[in-house]
Amino acid sequence: MKNSLETKLGIFVVLAVLAAWAIIETLGSGDFLNRGYRVSAQFDTVQDLKVGDRVKMAGVEIGRVMNIELTTNKVSVVMKLHSDAIVKTDSIATVKFTGLMGQNFVAIAFGSDPAPVAAEGTILESTEQPDLSAIMAKLDAAAGGIQNITKTFSGDKLDNILGPLTDFVKQNSGPLTATIANVKNVSSQIAAGQGTVGKLIYSDALYDSALSTVTNLQDTAAEAKSMIATAKTVMNNVSSGQGTIGKLLTEDKLYNSTEEAMTNVNEILKKVNQGQGTIGKLVNNDDLLKNAKLSLQKLDKAADSLEDTGPLTVIGTMMTQLF
């Protein structure tokens, strides 16, 4: 009986411990049993965040809030993360809520790959989530503004706004009717393809002309492209020394031949100046000039004597004068 009572008591204690642990875990305060490391972040406000609330990354729980305390103009939140949670030093923490009536939690964003992994005691950067109460206040103000607008368009004020417009329509019903009829007539003509606008919309002439113009431009562009390709080929041939122009530009034969010819001309001119050769003697010797003058004088005398002599005598006289 004693052993049985002790056994029951032991089972009761074990069950009580398990129940207590389950209750603590459910309430979110049993994370101290798990191994991990602590990081912290500072916020302007944590809204309704409590100790034991979850810490998530991309919606996955990676830890719990361990402590919340006020510091100088900030609220410090200490979080215990699971040992396998990889948080970078440039990760940003934000206090968020799961819904209008949901529980708050701390969301930690992924950091960059080059950043090192956060160690024990790292202080993360933080950003503030819009306050739910401030959002509700703005919605309330917007609703009040909408209500005021609806009031201005109700009752007597609506009549004051639409009254002048109604009077204007009544007073100008004839011109407005004529204007509407003219617009209807113009739209009918356009729909029938009449007029400039109608032809532009329904006639294919403009389309055909534009298509022909585009085709001509394409042909011209193709010809210009072919000409450019041909010119490029010619320039490449010239640069490589092919053809007459290429040889003239790249080879030294023409230059050497020209230089040799100029040298020969220079030598000839020197000999002419020195009186060498036939041309040199003709240019520099005065005997030729004297003989030419003498021959002209003899011809002049022979011409004078022709007036008084006969044909046979003229021939004899010329022979005599010349020789």
C-alpha positions as CSV (number, residue, x, y, z in Angstrom):
1,M,0.0,0.0,0.0
2,K,2.9,2.4,0.8
3,N,4.6,1.7,-2.5
4,S,1.4,2.2,-4.3
5,L,0.8,5.6,-2.6
6,E,4.4,6.7,-3.4
7,T,4.0,5.6,-6.9
8,K,0.8,7.6,-7.3
9,L,2.3,10.6,-5.7
10,G,5.3,10.5,-8.0
11,I,3.1,10.2,-11.1
12,F,1.0,13.1,-9.9
13,V,4.1,15.3,-9.4
14,V,5.4,14.4,-12.9
15,L,2.0,15.2,-14.4
16,A,1.9,18.5,-12.5
17,V,5.4,19.5,-13.8
18,L,4.4,18.6,-17.4
19,A,1.2,20.6,-17.1
20,A,3.0,23.6,-15.6
21,W,5.6,23.4,-18.5
22,A,2.8,23.2,-21.0
23,I,1.0,26.2,-19.5
24,I,4.2,28.2,-19.4
25,E,5.0,27.3,-23.0
26,T,1.5,28.2,-24.1
27,L,1.8,31.6,-22.5
28,G,5.1,32.2,-24.2
29,S,7.3,32.3,-21.1
30,G,9.1,29.0,-21.4
31,D,11.7,30.0,-23.9
32,F,14.3,30.1,-21.1
33,L,14.5,26.3,-21.4
34,N,15.7,26.6,-25.0
35,R,19.3,27.3,-25.9
36,G,20.0,30.4,-28.0
37,Y,21.4,33.9,-28.0
38,R,20.1,37.3,-27.1
39,V,19.9,40.4,-29.3
40,S,18.1,43.7,-28.7
41,A,16.6,46.7,-30.5
42,Q,15.4,50.1,-29.5
43,F,12.0,51.6,-30.6
44,D,10.1,54.8,-30.1
45,T,7.1,52.8,-29.1
46,V,6.3,49.1,-28.9
47,Q,2.5,49.5,-28.9
48,D,1.1,46.5,-27.0
49,L,4.1,44.2,-27.3
50,K,4.6,42.0,-24.2
51,V,7.2,39.7,-22.8
52,G,6.8,36.3,-24.3
53,D,5.6,37.6,-27.7
54,R,7.0,35.9,-30.7
55,V,10.0,37.0,-32.8
56,K,9.6,36.1,-36.5
57,M,11.6,36.2,-39.7
58,A,9.6,35.9,-42.9
59,G,6.7,34.6,-40.9
60,V,8.7,31.8,-39.2
61,E,9.2,32.0,-35.4
62,I,12.8,32.3,-34.5
63,G,12.6,33.4,-30.8
64,R,10.6,35.2,-28.1
65,V,10.7,38.6,-26.4
66,M,12.6,38.3,-23.1
67,N,12.5,41.8,-21.6
68,I,11.0,45.2,-22.3
69,E,12.3,48.3,-20.5
70,L,12.5,52.0,-20.9
71,T,15.8,53.7,-21.7
72,T,16.6,57.3,-22.5
73,N,13.7,58.4,-24.9
74,K,13.6,54.8,-26.2
75,V,12.1,51.4,-25.4
76,S,14.7,48.6,-25.3
77,V,13.4,45.2,-26.4
78,V,15.6,42.1,-25.6
79,M,14.9,39.1,-27.7
80,K,16.2,35.5,-27.2
81,L,16.7,33.8,-30.6
82,H,17.0,30.2,-31.4
83,S,20.5,28.9,-31.8
84,D,19.9,28.0,-35.4
85,A,18.4,31.4,-36.3
86,I,20.7,33.3,-38.6
87,V,20.3,37.0,-38.1
88,K,22.8,39.5,-39.7
89,T,24.1,42.6,-38.1
90,D,22.3,44.8,-40.6
91,S,18.9,43.1,-40.1
92,I,16.1,45.5,-39.2
93,A,13.6,44.8,-36.4
94,T,10.0,46.1,-36.6
95,V,7.1,45.7,-34.1
96,K,4.1,44.5,-36.1
97,F,0.6,43.1,-35.4
98,T,-1.1,40.2,-37.0
99,G,-4.5,42.0,-37.4
100,L,-6.7,44.6,-35.9
101,M,-7.3,42.4,-32.9
102,G,-4.2,40.2,-33.2
103,Q,-1.2,39.8,-31.1
104,N,1.9,41.9,-31.6
105,F,5.3,40.4,-32.6
106,V,8.8,41.5,-33.6
107,A,9.6,41.0,-37.2
108,I,13.3,40.8,-38.2
109,A,14.1,41.2,-41.8
110,F,16.8,39.3,-43.7
111,G,20.1,41.1,-43.8
112,S,22.6,41.3,-46.7
113,D,24.9,38.4,-47.5
114,P,28.2,40.3,-46.9
115,A,27.1,41.3,-43.4
116,P,28.4,39.1,-40.5
117,V,26.0,37.0,-38.4
118,A,24.8,38.8,-35.2
119,A,26.4,37.6,-32.0
120,E,25.3,37.6,-28.4
121,G,24.3,41.2,-27.3
122,T,24.1,42.7,-30.8
123,I,21.8,45.8,-31.0
124,L,19.8,45.6,-34.3
125,E,18.6,48.6,-36.2
126,S,14.8,49.2,-35.9
127,T,12.0,50.9,-37.9
128,E,8.7,52.0,-36.6
129,Q,5.3,50.5,-37.7
130,P,2.5,53.0,-38.1
131,D,0.5,53.3,-34.8
132,L,-2.9,51.5,-35.1
133,S,-4.5,54.2,-32.9
134,A,-3.2,56.9,-35.2
135,I,-4.5,55.1,-38.3
136,M,-7.9,54.7,-36.7
137,A,-7.9,58.5,-35.8
138,K,-7.0,59.3,-39.5
139,L,-9.8,57.0,-40.7
140,D,-12.2,58.7,-38.3
141,A,-11.2,62.2,-39.5
142,A,-11.6,61.0,-43.1
143,A,-15.1,59.6,-42.4
144,G,-16.0,62.9,-40.8
145,G,-14.9,64.8,-43.8
146,I,-16.9,62.6,-46.1
147,Q,-19.9,63.1,-43.9
148,N,-19.5,66.9,-44.1
149,I,-19.2,66.7,-47.9
150,T,-22.5,64.7,-48.2
151,K,-24.2,67.2,-46.0
152,T,-23.2,70.1,-48.3
153,F,-24.8,68.3,-51.2
154,S,-28.1,67.5,-49.4
155,G,-31.3,69.5,-49.0
156,D,-31.3,73.2,-49.8
157,K,-27.6,73.5,-50.7
158,L,-27.9,71.0,-53.5
159,D,-30.8,73.0,-55.0
160,N,-28.6,76.2,-54.7
161,I,-25.9,74.5,-56.7
162,L,-28.0,72.9,-59.4
163,G,-30.6,75.7,-59.7
164,P,-28.5,78.1,-61.8
165,L,-27.5,75.2,-64.1
166,T,-31.2,74.2,-64.6
167,D,-32.1,77.8,-65.4
168,F,-29.3,78.1,-67.9
169,V,-30.5,74.9,-69.7
170,K,-34.1,76.2,-69.8
171,Q,-33.1,79.6,-71.2
172,N,-30.8,78.1,-73.9
173,S,-32.7,75.0,-74.8
174,G,-33.0,76.1,-78.5
175,P,-29.3,76.8,-79.1
176,L,-28.3,73.7,-77.1
177,T,-30.7,71.5,-79.2
178,A,-29.2,73.0,-82.4
179,T,-25.7,72.4,-81.2
180,I,-26.5,68.8,-80.3
181,A,-28.1,68.3,-83.8
182,N,-25.0,69.8,-85.5
183,V,-22.8,67.5,-83.5
184,K,-24.9,64.5,-84.5
185,N,-24.9,65.6,-88.1
186,V,-21.1,66.0,-88.1
187,S,-20.6,62.6,-86.4
188,S,-22.9,61.0,-89.0
189,Q,-20.9,62.5,-91.9
190,I,-17.7,61.2,-90.3
191,A,-19.2,57.8,-89.9
192,A,-20.2,57.9,-93.6
193,G,-16.6,58.7,-94.5
194,Q,-17.4,62.2,-95.7
195,G,-15.1,65.2,-95.1
196,T,-11.4,65.3,-94.3
197,V,-11.8,63.6,-90.9
198,G,-14.1,60.9,-92.4
199,K,-11.7,60.2,-95.2
200,L,-8.7,60.0,-92.8
201,I,-10.6,57.5,-90.7
202,Y,-12.3,55.3,-93.4
203,S,-10.2,55.9,-96.6
204,D,-7.2,53.7,-97.3
205,A,-5.5,56.3,-99.4
206,L,-3.6,57.8,-96.4
207,Y,-2.6,54.4,-95.3
208,D,-1.4,53.4,-98.7
209,S,0.5,56.6,-99.1
210,A,2.1,56.2,-95.7
211,L,3.0,52.6,-96.5
212,S,4.5,53.6,-99.9
213,T,6.5,56.3,-98.2
214,V,7.8,53.9,-95.6
215,T,8.6,51.4,-98.3
216,N,10.6,54.0,-100.3
217,L,12.4,55.0,-97.1
218,Q,13.3,51.4,-96.5
219,D,14.5,51.0,-100.1
220,T,16.5,54.2,-99.8
221,A,18.0,53.1,-96.5
222,A,18.9,49.7,-98.1
223,E,20.6,51.5,-101.0
224,A,22.5,53.9,-98.7
225,K,23.6,50.9,-96.6
226,S,24.8,49.2,-99.8
227,M,26.7,52.3,-100.9
228,I,28.3,52.6,-97.5
229,A,29.3,49.0,-97.6
230,T,30.8,49.5,-101.1
231,A,32.6,52.6,-100.0
232,K,34.0,50.8,-97.0
233,T,35.2,48.0,-99.3
234,V,36.9,50.5,-101.6
235,M,38.5,52.3,-98.6
236,N,39.7,48.9,-97.3
237,N,41.2,48.1,-100.7
238,V,42.9,51.5,-100.9
239,S,44.3,51.1,-97.4
240,S,45.6,47.6,-98.3
241,G,47.3,49.0,-101.4
242,Q,45.0,47.5,-104.0
243,G,44.2,49.2,-107.3
244,T,45.7,52.3,-108.9
245,I,44.8,54.7,-106.1
246,G,45.9,52.2,-103.5
247,K,49.3,51.8,-105.2
248,L,49.7,55.5,-105.6
249,L,49.0,56.1,-101.9
250,T,50.9,53.2,-100.4
251,E,53.8,52.4,-102.8
252,D,57.0,54.5,-103.3
253,K,57.5,53.7,-106.9
254,L,55.6,56.8,-108.2
255,Y,57.5,59.0,-105.8
256,N,60.8,57.6,-106.8
257,S,60.0,57.8,-110.5
258,T,58.9,61.4,-110.1
259,E,62.0,62.3,-108.1
260,E,64.2,60.7,-110.7
261,A,62.4,62.5,-113.6
262,M,62.7,65.8,-111.8
263,T,66.4,65.1,-111.3
264,N,66.8,64.5,-115.0
265,V,64.9,67.6,-116.0
266,N,67.1,69.6,-113.6
267,E,70.2,68.2,-115.2
268,I,68.9,69.0,-118.7
269,L,68.1,72.6,-117.7
270,K,71.6,72.9,-116.3
271,K,73.1,71.8,-119.6
272,V,70.8,74.1,-121.5
273,N,71.9,77.0,-119.3
274,Q,75.5,76.0,-119.9
275,G,75.0,76.0,-123.7
276,Q,75.5,72.3,-124.1
277,G,73.7,70.4,-126.8
278,T,71.5,71.7,-129.7
279,I,68.9,73.4,-127.5
280,G,71.7,74.9,-125.3
281,K,73.5,76.3,-128.4
282,L,70.2,77.6,-129.8
283,V,69.4,79.4,-126.5
284,N,72.8,80.7,-125.6
285,N,74.6,81.2,-129.0
286,D,74.1,84.6,-130.8
287,D,75.3,83.4,-134.2
288,L,71.9,81.8,-134.9
289,L,70.2,85.1,-134.3
290,K,72.7,86.9,-136.5
291,N,72.3,84.4,-139.3
292,A,68.5,84.6,-139.0
293,K,68.6,88.4,-139.3
294,L,70.9,88.2,-142.4
295,S,68.6,85.7,-144.1
296,L,65.6,87.9,-143.5
297,Q,67.5,90.9,-145.0
298,K,68.4,88.9,-148.1
299,L,64.8,87.8,-148.5
300,D,63.7,91.4,-148.2
301,K,66.1,92.5,-150.9
302,A,65.0,89.6,-153.1
303,A,61.4,90.6,-152.7
304,D,62.2,94.2,-153.8
305,S,63.9,93.1,-157.0
306,L,60.9,90.9,-158.0
307,E,58.9,93.8,-159.1
308,D,61.1,94.5,-162.2
309,T,62.0,91.0,-163.3
310,G,60.3,88.0,-164.9
311,P,59.6,84.7,-163.4
312,L,62.8,83.0,-164.5
313,T,64.8,86.1,-163.6
314,V,63.1,86.0,-160.1
315,I,64.2,82.5,-159.5
316,G,67.8,83.3,-160.5
317,T,67.8,86.4,-158.5
318,M,66.6,84.6,-155.4
319,M,69.2,81.9,-155.7
320,T,71.8,84.6,-156.1
321,Q,70.7,86.6,-153.1
322,L,70.4,83.5,-150.9
323,F,73.7,81.8,-151.9
